[in-house]
Amino acid sequence: MSEVLVASDYDRTLSEEKDNFFISERVKKRINDFSRRHFFVVVTGRERRFIERLAYGLCPTAWVLENGALLLLNGKVIYNVPRGWSTTRYEVGKRLERNGIEFTYGEVIVYVNNSPKAVEKILSDIEVKVEWNRNDAMVLPRGVNKGTGILKLAKIMGFKGKIVGVGDSQNDISLFEVADFKVAVNNALEEIKRIADLVLSKPDGEGVIELLDMIEEGRLFL
């Protein structure tokens, strides 16, 4: 089997909403075990401060956070943003504030939970991209997403094998676009299932365990 890197979303892929997105011990243990022999990267829109609490004890090969804008590898932080982004981000905040839209800043990007669709129009003349995760919006520099984040990480790592992308929602499409094999957990949105090469029989983290078992047992041909 060629070298494999599993790049997995976190919310509703590794963790369940009913558990307030805390990862289960069973899923954590399986990923940590897999990561000792293979490459496993968590690719999420979440900030580091939240993921450290929700996924405490999870030890993947690396992390791609803030929807591709922030990479963590071997304790090193790598920013995946263009020059001048801090100025643009400030302007984004001012626009949202003037329009009465609540938001928070991550280390790099801007988050709008339960976002009105008008956010895209409000920011249409700024060099940004609005990425959606169901009803939540993330404002990033154009050209920065989960796909570009995982490609940058793979280049830094010198990884030349196959990338298996796993996800459930709209902001996983960019990850699917760069993956050699696209996998949807069973609870994924229908638009994600339609473009997946494989739809798992189980939801959330149990689906990811199903995938890892398939890889290690030689039942997934890439």
C-alpha positions in Angstrom: 0.0 0.0 0.0 1.3 3.5 -0.9 1.8 6.0 1.8 -1.5 7.5 3.0 -2.4 10.7 4.8 -5.9 10.9 6.3 -7.0 14.5 6.5 -10.2 14.6 8.6 -12.6 17.4 9.6 -13.4 17.6 13.3 -17.0 18.8 14.1 -19.6 16.2 13.1 -16.8 14.1 11.6 -14.6 13.2 14.6 -16.9 14.5 17.2 -20.6 14.6 17.8 -22.9 17.5 18.4 -24.8 15.7 21.1 -21.5 15.5 23.0 -20.9 19.2 22.6 -18.1 18.3 20.2 -15.9 16.7 22.8 -14.1 13.7 21.1 -14.9 10.3 22.6 -12.2 8.2 24.3 -12.8 5.4 21.8 -12.3 7.7 18.7 -9.3 9.4 20.4 -7.6 6.0 21.1 -8.1 4.7 17.6 -6.7 7.9 16.0 -3.7 8.0 18.3 -3.0 4.3 17.5 -3.3 4.9 13.7 -1.1 8.0 13.9 1.8 5.9 15.3 2.0 4.1 11.9 0.5 6.5 9.4 -0.2 10.2 8.8 -3.4 11.6 10.3 -4.1 15.3 10.2 -7.1 17.1 11.8 -8.4 19.8 9.4 -10.9 22.1 11.1 -12.3 25.5 11.1 -11.9 25.7 14.9 -9.5 27.9 16.8 -6.6 26.4 18.7 -8.0 27.4 22.1 -11.2 25.4 21.6 -9.6 22.4 20.0 -7.1 22.0 22.8 -10.1 21.7 25.2 -12.4 19.6 23.0 -9.8 17.2 21.8 -7.5 17.0 24.8 -5.2 14.0 24.5 -5.7 13.6 20.8 -2.3 13.2 19.2 -2.5 13.3 15.4 0.5 13.9 13.1 -0.4 17.5 12.7 -3.3 20.0 12.8 -4.7 22.4 10.2 -6.8 24.9 12.1 -8.9 28.0 11.3 -10.0 26.5 8.0 -6.5 26.2 6.6 -5.0 29.5 8.0 -3.0 28.0 10.9 -0.9 24.9 10.8 0.6 23.1 13.8 3.4 20.5 13.2 5.8 19.2 15.8 5.0 22.1 18.2 5.7 24.7 15.5 3.0 27.2 14.4 2.9 28.0 10.6 0.7 30.8 9.3 -0.9 30.3 5.9 -1.9 33.9 5.1 -0.8 36.6 2.8 1.0 39.8 3.8 -1.4 42.6 4.8 -4.0 40.3 6.2 -4.1 42.0 9.6 -5.2 45.2 7.9 -7.8 43.4 5.8 -9.1 41.6 8.9 -9.5 44.9 10.8 -11.6 46.2 7.9 -13.7 43.1 8.0 -14.4 43.6 11.7 -15.3 47.3 11.2 -17.8 46.4 8.4 -19.5 43.7 10.5 -19.7 46.0 13.5 -21.3 48.8 11.5 -23.9 46.4 10.3 -24.7 45.1 13.8 -23.3 41.6 13.1 -21.7 39.9 16.1 -18.4 38.2 15.4 -15.2 36.9 17.0 -11.6 37.0 16.0 -9.5 33.8 15.9 -5.7 34.0 15.8 -6.1 34.6 12.0 -9.6 34.5 10.7 -13.0 36.1 11.6 -15.9 33.9 12.8 -19.6 34.7 12.5 -21.8 32.2 14.3 -25.4 31.7 13.0 -24.4 34.2 10.3 -26.9 36.0 8.1 -26.3 35.4 4.4 -25.9 39.2 4.0 -22.3 38.8 5.3 -21.2 37.9 1.8 -22.7 41.1 0.3 -21.3 43.3 3.0 -17.8 42.0 2.4 -18.1 41.6 -1.4 -15.6 44.4 -2.3 -12.9 43.2 0.1 -10.2 40.6 -0.8 -11.8 37.9 1.4 -13.5 34.6 1.0 -16.6 33.6 3.2 -16.6 29.9 3.9 -19.7 28.3 5.3 -20.0 25.4 7.8 -23.7 24.8 7.8 -25.0 28.1 9.4 -21.7 29.5 10.6 -19.4 31.7 8.5 -15.6 32.1 8.5 -14.0 35.0 6.8 -10.6 34.2 5.4 -8.1 35.6 2.9 -8.9 34.6 -0.7 -7.1 31.4 -1.6 -6.9 30.2 2.0 -9.0 27.1 2.8 -8.7 23.6 4.1 -7.4 22.4 0.7 -4.6 24.9 0.5 -3.8 24.3 4.2 -3.3 20.5 3.8 -1.3 21.0 0.6 1.1 23.4 2.3 1.4 21.0 5.3 2.1 18.1 2.9 4.8 20.1 1.2 6.5 21.0 4.5 6.4 17.4 5.6 7.7 16.1 2.3 4.6 13.9 1.9 4.2 12.4 -1.6 1.6 9.7 -1.1 -2.2 9.6 -1.3 -4.4 12.1 0.6 -7.7 10.8 1.9 -10.1 13.6 2.8 -12.9 13.1 5.3 -15.7 15.5 6.0 -19.3 16.4 6.4 -20.0 20.0 5.4 -19.6 22.8 2.9 -16.2 23.9 4.1 -14.8 20.4 3.4 -15.3 20.9 -0.3 -11.9 22.5 -0.7 -10.4 19.6 1.1 -12.1 17.2 -1.3 -10.8 19.1 -4.3 -7.2 18.3 -3.4 -7.7 14.8 -2.0 -7.0 11.7 -4.0 -9.9 10.0 -2.3 -13.0 11.7 -0.9 -14.9 10.2 2.1 -18.1 11.4 3.7 -19.3 10.3 7.1 -22.8 9.0 7.1 -24.2 12.1 8.7 -22.7 14.4 6.1 -24.8 16.9 4.1 -26.3 15.4 0.9 -24.2 17.7 -1.2 -21.0 16.3 0.3 -22.2 12.7 -0.1 -22.9 13.3 -3.8 -19.2 14.2 -4.5 -17.6 11.6 -2.2 -15.9 8.5 -3.5 -17.1 6.6 -0.4 -19.9 7.2 2.0 -19.3 5.5 5.3 -22.0 3.4 6.9 -21.5 5.0 10.3 -21.7 8.7 11.4 -19.2 11.0 13.1 -16.2 9.4 14.8 -17.5 5.9 14.4 -17.4 6.4 10.7 -13.8 7.6 10.9 -12.9 4.4 12.8 -14.6 2.4 10.1 -12.4 4.2 7.5 -9.1 3.6 9.5 -10.0 -0.1 9.8 -10.6 -0.3 6.1 -7.2 1.3 5.4 -5.2 -0.9 7.8 -7.0 -4.1 6.7 -6.3 -3.4 3.0 -10.0 -3.0 2.1 -9.6 0.5 0.7 -7.9 0.6 -2.7 -6.5 4.0 -3.6 
